[in-house]
Amino acid sequence: MNETAQISSLSEAEVVEYLGRHPEFFHSHLDLLERMWIPHPSGDAISLIAKQLELFRVKHQEQENQLNALIDIARENDAAFSRMHELTLAMLEANSLEEAVANLTDVMAECFITDFVAVKIVGACPDSPLSNLFVAADDANLKLFNQEMTTNQPKCGRPTLAQARFLFGDAAVEVKSCAIIPMAFTQLDGLLAIGSRDEGRFHYSLGSLFLTQMSEIVGTRLISLLSQLNRQ
């Protein structure tokens, strides 16, 4: 069988398989590269080398995009951890409930770019000037937050007007989005709420990890300060 007959008897799959097993084939047959043409989506024809370069560029761009995405995520995480560090320091520096609430409000405005902060502790009000900080366990308003307190999961989005009034008082109508974060600990039950005038600031799809960690930082410090207050 002559060479032409042998070539014609090869199937496309066999050629693909052979080249796949021998990627170095064109190293010893460079002349073939000059004569080979591959159809281009535009309708023109380009050489195999040009096609390979095009594929390499596309692959390189995809990898670069993935790398940039990872870098962006790393930067966002670094910024988030930095903000959490500032929150931790602010709470540790507080020596009273009044200072804790004031420090929390300041750090949320400066580091987390929020407009409103509310803290509600479920229980009897001790001797503290912040009487609006405490809410009785049988207060009907707590039913507005059954979902958050039952699941112990933060909820983001636009609050109902009733929720906003209970949390933020006269500023309720200004709150377009907020994060409602339950604080459920052995020694403390309550709510931490962060509000914004921007309706997209606390979107319902926002992750809950940092919000939960935030409640743990705030709640732990409040427990300590309440313990000190009750011993006085």
N, CA and C of each residue as an Amber inpcrd file, in Angstrom:
protein
   696
   0.8600000  -1.1870000   0.0000000   0.0000000   0.0000000   0.0000000
   0.8960000   1.2360000   0.0000000   0.6250000   2.1360000  -0.9460000
   1.4680000   3.3170000  -1.0300000   1.1150000   4.2980000   0.0730000
   1.9410000   5.3870000   0.1710000   1.8010000   6.3460000   1.2560000
   0.4500000   7.0350000   1.2150000  -0.0230000   7.3670000  -0.0250000
  -1.3100000   8.0550000  -0.1510000  -2.4470000   7.1890000   0.3600000
  -2.3970000   5.9150000   0.0290000  -3.4400000   4.9890000   0.4750000
  -3.4040000   4.8300000   1.9860000  -2.1650000   4.7890000   2.5570000
  -2.0480000   4.6570000   4.0050000  -2.6430000   5.8690000   4.7240000
  -2.3440000   7.0620000   4.2130000  -2.8610000   8.2750000   4.8220000
  -4.3720000   8.3370000   4.7440000  -4.9180000   7.9760000   3.5720000
  -6.3610000   8.0420000   3.3960000  -7.0850000   7.0210000   4.2600000
  -6.3760000   5.9600000   4.6320000  -7.0180000   4.9340000   5.4420000
  -7.0340000   5.3060000   6.9240000  -6.2680000   6.3310000   7.3290000
  -6.2480000   6.7650000   8.7160000  -7.5120000   7.5630000   9.0380000
  -8.0610000   7.2580000  10.1690000  -9.2320000   8.0310000  10.5930000
  -8.7830000   9.3000000  11.3040000  -9.6840000  10.2420000  11.4080000
  -9.3780000  11.4870000  12.1030000  -9.0100000  11.2120000  13.5580000
  -9.7350000  10.2690000  14.1750000  -9.4630000   9.9310000  15.5660000
  -8.0670000   9.3630000  15.7440000  -7.6220000   8.5740000  14.7700000
  -6.2860000   7.9870000  14.8500000  -5.2130000   9.0620000  14.7460000
  -5.4420000  10.0430000  13.8850000  -4.4840000  11.1360000  13.7460000
  -4.4160000  11.9290000  15.0500000  -5.5770000  12.2280000  15.6190000
  -5.6320000  12.9750000  16.8740000  -4.9300000  12.2020000  17.9780000
  -5.1890000  10.8920000  18.0360000  -4.5690000  10.0650000  19.0640000
  -3.0580000  10.0420000  18.9150000  -2.6030000   9.9130000  17.6610000
  -1.1570000   9.8490000  17.4170000  -0.4750000  11.1570000  17.8320000
  -1.0510000  12.2990000  17.4210000  -0.4570000  13.5860000  17.7650000
  -0.5180000  13.8340000  19.2720000  -1.5670000  13.3020000  19.9020000
  -1.6570000  13.4560000  21.3440000  -0.5740000  12.6800000  22.0630000
  -0.2100000  11.5150000  21.5010000   0.8480000  10.7090000  22.1140000
   2.2370000  11.1660000  21.7170000   2.3020000  11.9760000  20.6560000
   3.5970000  12.4510000  20.1630000   3.5490000  13.9620000  19.9370000
   3.4460000  14.7360000  21.0260000   3.3580000  16.1940000  20.8680000
   4.6270000  16.8020000  20.2770000   5.7140000  16.0320000  20.2910000
   6.9730000  16.5300000  19.7300000   7.0580000  16.3020000  18.2230000
   6.0110000  15.7700000  17.6550000   6.0170000  15.4100000  16.2310000
   6.4480000  16.5770000  15.3540000   5.9050000  17.7690000  15.6060000
   6.1900000  18.9060000  14.7340000   7.5850000  19.4790000  14.9450000
   8.2790000  19.0380000  16.0020000   9.6610000  19.4840000  16.1890000
  10.5420000  19.0090000  15.0420000  10.2510000  17.8330000  14.5720000
  11.0450000  17.2840000  13.4610000  10.3540000  17.4620000  12.1170000
   9.2220000  18.1320000  12.1150000   8.4960000  18.3850000  10.8600000
   8.0230000  19.8300000  10.8150000   8.9760000  20.7420000  11.0490000
   8.6280000  22.1620000  11.0830000   8.0480000  22.6600000   9.7700000
   8.4310000  22.0170000   8.6970000   7.9340000  22.4590000   7.3900000
   6.4170000  22.3040000   7.2910000   5.8900000  21.3220000   8.0290000
   4.4380000  21.1310000   7.9860000   3.6900000  22.3180000   8.5910000
   4.2910000  22.9220000   9.6220000   3.6390000  24.0490000  10.2820000
   3.4360000  25.2150000   9.3360000   4.3840000  25.3530000   8.3950000
   4.2770000  26.4610000   7.4610000   3.1590000  26.2470000   6.4460000
   2.7890000  24.9870000   6.2550000   1.7720000  24.6790000   5.2390000
   0.3970000  24.3970000   5.8400000   0.3320000  24.3350000   7.1620000
  -0.9450000  24.0030000   7.7880000  -1.7390000  25.2730000   8.0990000
  -3.0330000  25.1930000   7.8950000  -3.9170000  26.3170000   8.1560000
  -5.1350000  25.8200000   8.9250000  -5.5630000  26.6310000   9.8520000
  -6.7160000  26.2770000  10.6730000  -7.7670000  27.3690000  10.5180000
  -9.0160000  26.9850000  10.2560000 -10.0700000  27.9910000  10.0860000
 -10.1960000  28.8670000  11.3200000 -10.4360000  30.1370000  11.0760000
 -10.6010000  31.1090000  12.1530000 -12.0790000  31.4670000  12.2450000
 -12.6050000  31.7480000  13.4600000 -14.0260000  32.1110000  13.5760000
 -14.4480000  33.2480000  12.6560000 -13.5090000  34.1150000  12.3220000
 -13.8570000  35.2440000  11.4600000 -14.0340000  34.8170000  10.0040000
 -13.6250000  33.5890000   9.6870000 -13.7230000  33.1160000   8.3120000
 -12.3870000  33.0950000   7.6140000 -11.4060000  33.8140000   8.1460000
 -10.0690000  33.8070000   7.5730000  -9.3300000  32.5640000   8.0400000
  -8.1910000  32.3230000   7.4760000  -7.3680000  31.1860000   7.8740000
  -6.0970000  31.7020000   8.5210000  -5.6580000  30.9890000   9.5630000
  -4.4260000  31.3600000  10.2290000  -3.5420000  30.1300000  10.3680000
  -2.2580000  30.3260000  10.5370000  -1.3470000  29.2010000  10.6830000
  -1.5310000  28.5420000  12.0360000  -1.0180000  27.3170000  12.1520000
  -1.1310000  26.5990000  13.4010000  -0.4070000  27.3430000  14.5270000
   0.7350000  27.9050000  14.2490000   1.4900000  28.6510000  15.2470000
   0.6780000  29.8390000  15.7470000   0.0410000  30.5480000  14.8090000
  -0.7810000  31.6880000  15.2010000  -1.9650000  31.2330000  16.0490000
  -2.5350000  30.0820000  15.6830000  -3.6470000  29.5400000  16.4530000
  -3.2050000  29.1670000  17.8560000  -2.0330000  28.5380000  17.9490000
  -1.5090000  28.1770000  19.2570000  -1.2560000  29.4170000  20.1120000
  -0.7030000  30.4340000  19.4940000  -0.4630000  31.6760000  20.2250000
  -1.7690000  32.2830000  20.7300000  -2.7850000  32.2000000  19.8750000
  -4.0880000  32.7310000  20.2630000  -4.6530000  31.9700000  21.4580000
  -4.5280000  30.6360000  21.4340000  -5.0170000  29.8180000  22.5260000
  -4.2450000  30.0930000  23.8130000  -2.9100000  30.2620000  23.6650000
  -2.0890000  30.5610000  24.8210000  -2.4690000  31.9080000  25.4270000
  -2.7600000  32.8840000  24.5560000  -3.1500000  34.2030000  25.0640000
  -4.4620000  34.1170000  25.8330000  -5.4230000  33.3630000  25.2720000
  -6.7200000  33.2170000  25.9400000  -6.5520000  32.5340000  27.2900000
  -5.7500000  31.4520000  27.3010000  -5.5200000  30.7250000  28.5490000
  -4.8050000  31.6110000  29.5670000  -3.8240000  32.3690000  29.0770000
  -3.0840000  33.2740000  29.9610000  -4.0140000  34.3310000  30.5450000
  -4.9120000  34.8640000  29.7220000  -5.8490000  35.8770000  30.1900000
  -6.7950000  35.3110000  31.2330000  -7.2540000  34.0680000  31.0110000
  -8.1380000  33.4300000  31.9710000  -7.4360000  33.2410000  33.3120000
  -6.1700000  32.7860000  33.2540000  -5.4060000  32.5830000  34.4790000
  -5.1370000  33.9150000  35.1830000  -4.8660000  34.9460000  34.3850000
  -4.6330000  36.2640000  34.9700000  -5.8950000  36.7880000  35.6450000
  -7.0490000  36.5620000  35.0080000  -8.3160000  36.9880000  35.5980000
  -8.5860000  36.2580000  36.9090000  -8.2910000  34.9560000  36.9290000
  -8.4790000  34.1730000  38.1440000  -7.5570000  34.6720000  39.2570000
  -6.3050000  34.9650000  38.8840000  -5.3440000  35.4670000  39.8660000
  -5.7990000  36.8160000  40.4180000  -6.2550000  37.6950000  39.5380000
  -6.7310000  39.0090000  39.9900000  -7.9320000  38.8770000  40.9150000
  -8.8050000  37.9040000  40.5980000  -9.9680000  37.6770000  41.4530000
  -9.5360000  37.2130000  42.8440000  -8.5540000  36.3220000  42.8850000
  -8.0400000  35.8380000  44.1710000  -7.3760000  36.9660000  44.9540000
  -6.6510000  37.8280000  44.2560000  -6.0020000  38.9640000  44.9110000
  -7.0570000  39.9100000  45.4910000  -8.1230000  40.1490000  44.7340000
  -9.2020000  41.0150000  45.2260000  -9.8450000  40.4300000  46.4850000
 -10.0700000  39.1070000  46.4720000 -10.6610000  38.4510000  47.6370000
  -9.7360000  38.5660000  48.8430000  -8.4240000  38.3690000  48.5970000
  -7.4450000  38.4780000  49.6850000  -7.4360000  39.8900000  50.2660000
  -7.5130000  40.8900000  49.3950000  -7.5430000  42.2740000  49.8730000
  -8.8000000  42.5450000  50.6940000  -9.9330000  42.0330000  50.2260000
 -11.1810000  42.2330000  50.9570000 -11.1190000  41.5630000  52.3250000
 -10.5300000  40.3610000  52.3570000 -10.4030000  39.6600000  53.6370000
  -9.4650000  40.3960000  54.5850000  -8.3610000  40.9200000  54.0370000
  -7.4250000  41.6920000  54.8650000  -8.1240000  42.9130000  55.4620000
  -8.9060000  43.5940000  54.6240000  -9.6220000  44.7760000  55.1030000
 -10.6510000  44.3940000  56.1700000 -11.3280000  43.2640000  55.9470000
 -12.3240000  42.8080000  56.9190000 -11.6770000  42.4550000  58.2510000
 -10.5470000  41.7500000  58.1950000  -9.8520000  41.3820000  59.4280000
  -9.3370000  42.6280000  60.1590000  -8.9010000  43.6210000  59.3870000
  -8.4300000  44.8660000  59.9920000  -9.5710000  45.5710000  60.7100000
 -10.7520000  45.5970000  60.0910000 -11.9100000  46.2330000  60.7230000
 -12.3300000  45.4810000  61.9900000 -12.2720000  44.1570000  61.9280000
 -12.6230000  43.3630000  63.1020000 -11.6310000  43.6030000  64.2330000
 -10.3730000  43.7980000  63.8870000  -9.3530000  44.1000000  64.8860000
  -9.6630000  45.4330000  65.5660000 -10.0460000  46.4350000  64.7820000
 -10.4010000  47.7360000  65.3430000 -11.6200000  47.6200000  66.2660000
 -12.5770000  46.8010000  65.8550000 -13.7630000  46.5900000  66.6870000
 -13.3810000  45.9410000  68.0170000 -12.5120000  44.9370000  67.9430000
 -12.0770000  44.2480000  69.1610000 -11.3910000  45.2140000  70.1200000
 -10.4830000  46.0330000  69.5990000  -9.7800000  47.0050000  70.4420000
 -10.7560000  48.0020000  71.0610000 -11.7200000  48.4610000  70.2530000
 -12.6900000  49.4480000  70.7520000 -13.5110000  48.8680000  71.8960000
 -13.8980000  47.6110000  71.7860000 -14.6910000  46.9930000  72.8450000
 -13.8470000  46.7270000  74.0860000 -12.5990000  46.3340000  73.8970000
 -11.7240000  46.0770000  75.0400000 -11.4090000  47.3540000  75.8070000
 -11.3770000  48.4650000  75.1120000 -11.0650000  49.7430000  75.7560000
 -12.2240000  50.2820000  76.5900000 -13.4170000  49.7360000  76.3820000
 -14.5950000  50.2200000  77.1060000 -14.6000000  49.6890000  78.5370000
 -14.8200000  50.5810000  79.4870000 -14.8530000  50.2020000  80.8990000
 -16.2510000  50.2720000  81.4870000 -17.2310000  50.5700000  80.6540000
 -18.6190000  50.6230000  81.1150000 -19.5250000  50.3560000  79.9170000
 -20.7830000  50.0940000  80.2090000 -21.7450000  49.8850000  79.1240000
 -21.8580000  51.1270000  78.2490000 -21.8270000  52.2990000  78.8930000
 -21.9260000  53.5430000  78.1390000 -20.7650000  53.6820000  77.1540000
 -19.5530000  53.3890000  77.6370000 -18.3800000  53.4690000  76.7650000
 -18.4390000  52.4100000  75.6730000 -18.9370000  51.2380000  76.0020000
 -19.0280000  50.1600000  75.0110000 -19.9410000  50.5590000  73.8480000
 -21.0990000  51.1170000  74.1820000 -22.0440000  51.5440000  73.1450000
 -21.4680000  52.7000000  72.3370000 -20.8260000  53.6460000  73.0190000
 -20.2340000  54.7930000  72.3210000 -19.0940000  54.3440000  71.4050000
 -18.2200000  53.4680000  71.9040000 -17.1070000  52.9680000  71.0880000
 -17.6120000  52.1630000  69.9070000 -18.6400000  51.3720000  70.1470000
 -19.2220000  50.5640000  69.0740000 -19.7830000  51.4590000  67.9750000
 -20.4940000  52.4960000  68.3730000 -21.0690000  53.4220000  67.3930000
 -19.9780000  54.1030000  66.5800000 -18.9030000  54.5100000  67.2510000
 -17.8080000  55.2030000  66.5610000 -17.0870000  54.2860000  65.5710000
 -16.7430000  53.0880000  66.0110000 -15.9700000  52.1930000  65.1490000
 -16.8130000  51.7070000  63.9730000 -18.1150000  51.5680000  64.1860000
 -18.9820000  51.1520000  63.0780000 -19.0790000  52.2450000  62.0200000
 -19.1090000  53.4910000  62.4690000 -19.1810000  54.6060000  61.5250000
 -17.8620000  54.8000000  60.7880000 -16.7460000  54.6880000  61.5060000
 -15.4410000  54.9790000  60.9180000 -14.8740000  53.8170000  60.0980000
 -15.0140000  52.6090000  60.6100000 -14.3750000  51.4530000  59.9630000
 -15.3280000  50.6470000  59.0950000 -16.5850000  50.5980000  59.4560000
 -17.5430000  49.7800000  58.7130000 -18.4900000  50.6240000  57.8550000
 -18.3260000  51.9370000  57.9080000 -19.1160000  52.8700000  57.0800000
 -20.6080000  52.5800000  57.2170000 -21.0960000  52.6390000  58.4440000
 -22.5220000  52.4620000  58.6900000 -23.0830000  53.7460000  59.3050000
 -24.4020000  53.8660000  59.2810000 -25.0480000  55.0970000  59.7430000
 -25.7170000  54.9530000  61.1070000 -26.1810000  53.7460000  61.4200000
 -26.9310000  53.5550000  62.6600000 -26.4970000  52.2640000  63.3540000
 -26.4990000  52.3080000  64.6740000 -26.1730000  51.1300000  65.4730000
 -27.1760000  51.0360000  66.6150000 -27.6390000  49.8310000  66.8650000
 -28.5570000  49.6120000  67.9800000 -28.1720000  48.3230000  68.7010000
 -28.2170000  48.3770000  70.0130000 -27.9690000  47.1950000  70.8400000
 -29.1530000  47.0300000  71.7810000 -29.6900000  45.8210000  71.8360000
 -30.7890000  45.5100000  72.7460000 -30.4080000  44.2670000  73.5470000
 -30.4280000  44.4060000  74.8650000 -30.1170000  43.2950000  75.7520000
 -31.4080000  42.8400000  76.4210000 -31.7120000  41.5700000  76.3070000
 -32.9380000  41.0380000  76.9020000 -32.6920000  40.7500000  78.3770000
 -33.4640000  41.4210000  79.2180000 -33.3050000  41.2010000  80.6540000
 -33.6480000  42.4380000  81.4420000 -33.6140000  42.2870000  82.7620000
 -33.9260000  43.4070000  83.6520000 -32.8530000  44.4700000  83.5530000
 -33.2770000  45.7060000  83.6580000 -32.3540000  46.8340000  83.5460000
 -31.6350000  47.0630000  84.8690000 -30.3110000  46.9240000  84.8890000
 -29.5630000  47.2240000  86.1120000 -29.4360000  48.7360000  86.2790000
 -28.6520000  49.1310000  87.2470000 -28.4600000  50.5620000  87.4960000
 -27.5480000  51.1450000  86.4230000 -28.1640000  51.6120000  85.3260000
 -27.3980000  52.1430000  84.2010000 -28.1910000  53.2690000  83.5500000
 -27.5190000  54.3370000  83.1210000 -28.2160000  55.4370000  82.4400000
 -28.7530000  55.0250000  81.0740000 -28.2970000  53.9110000  80.5590000
 -28.7470000  53.4550000  79.2360000 -29.9460000  52.5260000  79.3890000
 -31.0380000  53.0570000  79.8850000 -32.2270000  52.2280000  80.1260000
 -32.8020000  51.6620000  78.8330000 -32.6440000  52.3960000  77.7020000
 -33.1840000  51.9130000  76.4340000 -32.3420000  50.7840000  75.8500000
 -31.2480000  50.4580000  76.5410000 -30.4050000  49.3530000  76.0900000
 -31.0390000  48.0160000  76.4270000 -31.9250000  48.0170000  77.4400000
 -32.4950000  46.7670000  77.9320000 -33.9660000  46.6440000  77.5360000
 -34.3700000  45.4120000  77.3110000 -35.7610000  45.1290000  76.9430000
 -36.2140000  43.9110000  77.7360000 -37.4100000  43.9850000  78.2760000
 -37.9360000  42.8810000  79.0830000 -38.1420000  41.6390000  78.2280000
 -37.9730000  40.4970000  78.8370000 -38.0790000  39.2360000  78.1000000
 -39.4720000  39.0230000  77.5090000 -40.4880000  39.6310000  78.1280000
 -41.8580000  39.4670000  77.6380000 -42.3080000  40.6230000  76.7460000
 -41.3750000  41.4690000  76.3400000 -41.7180000  42.5990000  75.4670000
 -42.2380000  42.0720000  74.1260000 -43.4090000  42.5350000  73.7220000
 -44.0370000  42.0580000  72.4880000 -43.1900000  42.3620000  71.2530000
 -42.3600000  43.3940000  71.3360000 -41.5420000  43.7630000  70.1760000
 -40.5300000  42.6820000  69.8020000 -40.1690000  41.8500000  70.7560000
 -39.1960000  40.7890000  70.4680000 -39.7500000  39.7710000  69.4700000
 -41.0850000  39.6960000  69.3970000 -41.6930000  38.7740000  68.4380000
 -41.3840000  39.1780000  66.9910000 -41.0220000  40.4470000  66.8010000
 -40.6680000  40.9180000  65.4590000 -39.3810000  40.2670000  64.9640000
 -38.6340000  39.6830000  65.8780000 -37.3310000  39.1130000  65.5360000
 -37.2720000  37.6090000  65.8510000 -38.4310000  36.9700000  65.7970000
 -38.4910000  35.5380000  66.0900000 -37.5670000  34.7290000  65.1880000
 -37.5680000  35.0630000  63.9050000 -36.7650000  34.2920000  62.9610000
 -35.2770000  34.3660000  63.3010000 -34.7860000  35.5780000  63.5480000
 -33.3650000  35.7450000  63.8480000 -32.9790000  35.0770000  65.1650000
 -33.8130000  35.2380000  66.1710000 -33.4730000  34.7260000  67.4940000
 -33.6940000  33.2190000  67.6020000 -34.6060000  32.6980000  66.8040000
 -34.8400000  31.2540000  66.8180000 -33.7410000  30.5060000  66.0850000
 -33.3510000  31.0350000  64.9330000 -32.3100000  30.3750000  64.1370000
 -30.9060000  30.7610000  64.5720000 -30.8120000  31.8530000  65.3460000
 -29.5180000  32.3930000  65.7770000 -28.6300000  32.7050000  64.5760000
 -29.2560000  33.2140000  63.5140000 -28.5410000  33.5720000  62.2950000
 -28.8120000  35.0300000  61.9400000 -27.7740000  35.7700000  61.5350000
 -27.9770000  37.1650000  61.1190000 -28.8860000  37.2410000  59.8900000
 -29.5780000  38.3540000  59.7750000 -30.4290000  38.5870000  58.6130000
 -30.1570000  39.9760000  58.0730000 -29.9470000  40.0590000  56.7700000
 -29.6740000  41.3480000  56.1290000 -30.7870000  41.6950000  55.1570000
 -30.9730000  42.9710000  54.9360000 -31.9930000  43.4300000  54.0100000
 -32.6870000  44.6590000  54.5690000 -33.8350000  44.9570000  54.0230000
 -34.5970000  46.1020000  54.5080000 -35.4880000  45.6660000  55.6570000
 -35.3750000  46.2980000  56.8230000 -36.2200000  45.8910000  57.9510000
 -37.6480000  46.3760000  57.7560000 -38.5590000  45.7520000  58.4520000
 -39.9220000  46.2840000  58.4580000 -39.8990000  47.5900000  59.2500000
 -40.9070000  48.4030000  59.0480000 -40.9670000  49.6820000  59.7500000
 -41.0460000  49.4480000  61.2620000 -41.7810000  48.4190000  61.6560000
 -41.9120000  48.1140000  63.0860000 -40.5620000  47.7070000  63.6730000
 -39.8040000  46.8980000  62.9490000 -38.4710000  46.5090000  63.4130000
 -37.5650000  47.7280000  63.5340000 -37.5790000  48.5570000  62.4950000
 -36.7130000  49.7380000  62.4860000 -37.0730000  50.6920000  63.6260000
 -38.3470000  50.8690000  63.9100000 -38.7550000  51.7640000  64.9960000
 -38.2730000  51.2410000  66.3450000 -38.4010000  49.9400000  66.5420000
 -37.9550000  49.3560000  67.8090000 -36.4460000  49.4910000  67.9700000
 -35.7040000  49.2850000  66.8800000 -34.2450000  49.3000000  66.9560000
 -33.6660000  50.7130000  66.9260000 -34.1810000  51.5310000  66.0160000
 -33.5220000  52.8130000  65.7450000 -34.3530000  54.0380000  66.1220000
 -35.5210000  53.8350000  66.6640000 -36.3280000  54.9490000  67.1480000
 -36.7260000  55.9320000  66.0670000 -36.4600000  57.2070000  66.3050000
 -36.8850000  58.2640000  65.3900000 -36.1840000  58.1870000  64.0280000
 -35.0610000  57.4900000  63.9510000 -34.3240000  57.3880000  62.6830000
 -34.8430000  56.2480000  61.8090000 -35.9110000  55.5960000  62.2340000
 -36.4050000  54.4000000  61.5510000 -36.6260000  54.6050000  60.0540000
 -37.2390000  55.7230000  59.6880000 -37.5860000  55.9340000  58.2800000
 -36.3450000  56.1610000  57.4060000 -35.2110000  56.4690000  58.0340000
 -33.9810000  56.6920000  57.2790000 -33.2410000  55.3950000  56.9720000
 -33.5860000  54.3330000  57.6760000 -32.8770000  53.0580000  57.5210000
 -33.4100000  52.3160000  56.3050000 -32.5860000  52.2060000  55.2790000
 -32.9870000  51.5410000  54.0420000 -32.5240000  50.0880000  53.9860000
 -31.4960000  49.7630000  54.7560000 -31.0510000  48.3760000  54.8580000
 -30.3430000  48.2120000  56.1930000 -30.3430000  46.9960000  56.6960000
 -29.6510000  46.7690000  57.9620000 -29.3230000  45.2980000  58.1420000
 -28.4050000  45.0500000  59.0580000 -28.0690000  43.6850000  59.4710000
 -28.5850000  43.5160000  60.8920000 -29.4320000  42.5270000  61.0810000
 -29.9570000  42.2110000  62.4100000 -29.2440000  40.9530000  62.8840000
 -28.4670000  41.0960000  63.9500000 -27.5900000  40.0150000  64.3890000
 -27.9730000  39.5810000  65.7970000 -28.4250000  38.3530000  65.9690000
 -28.7790000  37.8940000  67.3190000 -27.5310000  37.6680000  68.1610000
 -27.6330000  37.9610000  69.4300000 -26.5720000  37.6370000  70.3840000
 -27.1570000  36.6250000  71.3570000 -26.7980000  35.3860000  71.1880000
 -27.3460000  34.3130000  72.0150000 -26.2100000  33.6100000  72.7460000
 -26.0540000  33.9610000  74.0070000 -25.0040000  33.3720000  74.8270000
 -25.6320000  32.8680000  76.1280000 -24.8960000  32.0640000  76.8530000
 -25.4040000  31.5300000  78.1130000 -25.7550000  32.6470000  79.0840000
 -24.9330000  33.6840000  79.0820000 -25.1140000  34.7750000  80.0420000
 -25.7520000  36.0210000  79.4370000 -26.1340000  35.9560000  78.1790000
 -26.7050000  37.1560000  77.5430000 -27.4980000  36.7880000  76.3010000
 -28.6720000  37.3970000  76.2020000 -29.4760000  37.3040000  74.9770000
 -29.7560000  38.7260000  74.5200000 -29.7060000  38.9300000  73.2160000
 -29.9890000  40.2700000  72.7220000 -29.8540000  40.3750000  71.2290000
 -29.8450000  41.6140000  70.7710000 -29.7550000  41.9000000  69.3450000
 -28.7360000  43.0030000  69.1060000 -27.9900000  42.8460000  68.0460000
 -27.1130000  43.8970000  67.5500000 -27.5940000  44.2350000  66.1440000
 -27.8820000  45.4900000  65.8980000 -28.3800000  45.9020000  64.5900000
 -27.5140000  47.0270000  64.0330000 -27.2060000  46.9040000  62.7480000
 -26.3920000  47.9100000  62.0650000 -27.1790000  48.3860000  60.8600000
 -27.4560000  49.6750000  60.7930000 -28.2890000  50.2010000  59.7250000
 -27.5560000  51.1550000  58.8050000 -28.1240000  51.3250000  57.6100000
 -27.5400000  52.2160000  56.6140000 -28.6420000  52.9300000  55.8350000
 -28.3040000  54.1270000  55.3720000 -29.2170000  54.8530000  54.4920000
 -29.1620000  54.3130000  53.0550000 -28.1650000  53.5050000  52.7800000
 -27.9900000  52.8980000  51.4570000 -28.6980000  51.5520000  51.4210000
 -29.6800000  51.4100000  50.5360000 -30.4550000  50.1720000  50.5030000
 -29.6300000  48.9680000  50.0460000 -28.4860000  49.2070000  49.4120000
 -27.6520000  48.0910000  48.9730000 -26.5300000  47.7510000  49.9340000
 -26.4150000  48.5040000  51.0310000 -25.2950000  48.2990000  51.9600000
 -25.3740000  46.9390000  52.6330000 -26.5520000  46.5520000  53.0890000
 -26.7220000  45.2480000  53.7320000 -27.7190000  44.4250000  52.9090000
 -27.2230000  43.9280000  51.7930000 -28.0590000  43.1240000  50.8970000
 -28.3210000  41.7650000  51.5320000 -29.4680000  41.1870000  51.1790000
 -29.8500000  39.9060000  51.7910000 -28.8490000  38.7900000  51.4960000
 -28.0370000  38.9500000  50.4420000 -27.0800000  37.9110000  50.0700000
 -25.7470000  38.0430000  50.8160000 -25.6220000  39.0500000  51.6690000
 -24.3710000  39.2700000  52.3920000 -24.0670000  38.0750000  53.2920000
 -22.7990000  37.6450000  53.2960000 -22.3900000  36.5150000  54.1120000
 -22.5370000  36.8020000  55.5960000 -22.6610000  35.7450000  56.3820000
 -22.9390000  35.9080000  57.8120000 -21.7250000  35.6770000  58.7070000
 -20.5910000  35.2180000  58.1590000 -19.4430000  34.8600000  58.9910000
 -18.9660000  36.0320000  59.8370000 -18.6580000  37.1560000  59.1820000
 -18.1320000  38.2970000  59.9150000 -19.1890000  38.9030000  60.8350000
 -20.4430000  38.8440000  60.4390000 -21.5060000  39.3750000  61.2910000
 -21.6200000  38.5490000  62.5780000 -21.5090000  37.2310000  62.4460000
 -21.5540000  36.3650000  63.6210000 -20.3550000  36.6230000  64.5260000
 -19.1780000  36.7730000  63.9290000 -17.9800000  37.0680000  64.7250000
 -18.1110000  38.4220000  65.4230000 -18.7380000  39.3540000  64.7390000
 -18.9490000  40.6770000  65.3260000 -19.8250000  40.5710000  66.5740000
 -20.8910000  39.7950000  66.4820000 -21.7760000  39.6340000  67.6380000
 -21.0540000  38.9490000  68.7910000 -20.1360000  38.0410000  68.4780000
 -19.3820000  37.3500000  69.5210000 -18.4460000  38.3210000  70.2490000
 -17.8120000  39.2090000  69.4890000 -16.9150000  40.1950000  70.0930000
 -17.7000000  41.1500000  70.9920000 -18.7870000  41.6940000  70.4510000
 -19.5950000  42.6530000  71.2080000 -20.2540000  41.9700000  72.4010000
 -20.8490000  40.8090000  72.1650000 -21.5450000  40.1050000  73.2320000
 -20.6350000  39.7120000  74.3810000 -19.4450000  39.2240000  74.0510000
 -18.4960000  38.8050000  75.0890000 -18.1020000  39.9770000  75.9840000
 -17.8720000  41.1410000  75.3540000 -17.5010000  42.3030000  76.1600000
 -18.6760000  42.7960000  76.9990000 -19.8740000  42.7640000  76.4560000
 -21.0460000  43.1970000  77.2080000 -21.2710000  42.2940000  78.4190000
 -21.0430000  41.0070000  78.2600000 -21.1950000  40.0740000  79.3760000
 -20.2450000  40.4500000  80.5100000 -19.0140000  40.7590000  80.1460000
 -18.0150000  41.1370000  81.1450000 -18.4120000  42.4260000  81.8630000
 -18.8570000  43.4150000  81.1090000 -19.2280000  44.7060000  81.7060000
 -20.4930000  44.5790000  82.5620000 -21.4400000  43.7400000  82.1330000
 -22.6400000  43.5120000  82.9380000 -22.2990000  42.8260000  84.2460000
 -21.3640000  41.8910000  84.1730000 -20.9360000  41.1950000  85.3780000
 -20.3230000  42.1720000  86.3730000 -19.4980000  43.0840000  85.8640000
 -18.8980000  44.0890000  86.7310000 -19.9630000  44.9930000  87.3410000
 -20.9530000  45.3640000  86.5330000 -22.0170000  46.2510000  86.9980000
 -22.8400000  45.5970000  88.0950000 -23.1350000  44.3220000  87.9350000
 -23.9620000  43.6180000  88.9140000 -23.2320000  43.3900000  90.2410000
 -21.8990000  43.4060000  90.1870000 -21.1250000  43.1990000  91.4170000
 -21.0020000  44.4860000  92.2350000 -21.3200000  45.6020000  91.6080000
 -21.1700000  46.8850000  92.3020000 -22.2860000  47.0930000  93.3300000
